[in-house]
């Protein structure tokens, strides 16, 4: 079964990169600001958004996990 609500891999990666920049001081303060986010880093982005991203972070996680 094909989920028509799933986002494309490139869109998912872009969303993760935007989230890293947007939540930098709230969730990713201990990481370099110029850290390159790749597909394999998305689970790390999701984990940190769940821990420290608040409601807005959870909404982004929902997008990333579709």
C-alpha positions in Angstrom: 0.0 0.0 0.0 1.3 3.4 -1.0 1.0 6.3 1.5 0.0 9.3 -0.5 0.9 11.6 2.4 4.5 10.6 2.6 7.0 13.3 1.6 9.8 12.8 -0.9 13.2 11.9 0.5 14.7 15.2 -0.7 11.9 17.2 0.9 12.4 15.2 4.1 16.1 16.0 4.1 15.4 19.7 3.5 12.9 19.8 6.4 15.5 18.2 8.7 18.0 20.8 7.6 15.6 23.6 8.2 14.7 22.2 11.6 18.4 22.0 12.6 18.8 25.6 11.7 15.6 26.8 13.3 16.0 24.8 16.6 19.8 25.2 16.7 19.9 27.0 20.1 17.0 25.1 21.6 17.9 21.5 20.6 21.3 21.4 18.9 23.3 23.9 20.8 26.2 21.5 21.4 26.7 20.8 17.7 28.6 23.0 15.2 26.3 25.5 13.5 27.7 24.5 10.1 27.0 20.7 10.7 26.0 19.1 7.4 22.8 17.1 7.8 22.5 14.0 5.7 19.8 11.3 5.4 21.4 9.2 8.1 21.1 12.1 10.5 17.3 12.5 10.4 16.8 10.0 13.3 19.1 12.2 15.4 17.1 15.4 14.4 13.9 13.6 15.3 15.2 12.4 18.6 16.4 15.9 19.7 13.2 17.6 18.5 11.2 15.2 20.5 13.3 15.9 23.6 13.6 19.7 23.4 11.5 21.0 20.5 8.3 21.6 22.3 5.0 21.6 20.4 6.4 23.0 17.2 9.2 20.5 17.3 6.7 17.7 17.6 4.8 19.0 14.6 8.0 18.9 12.5 8.7 15.3 13.8 5.3 14.3 12.5 6.2 15.6 9.1 9.6 13.9 9.2 8.1 10.6 10.2 5.4 10.4 7.6 
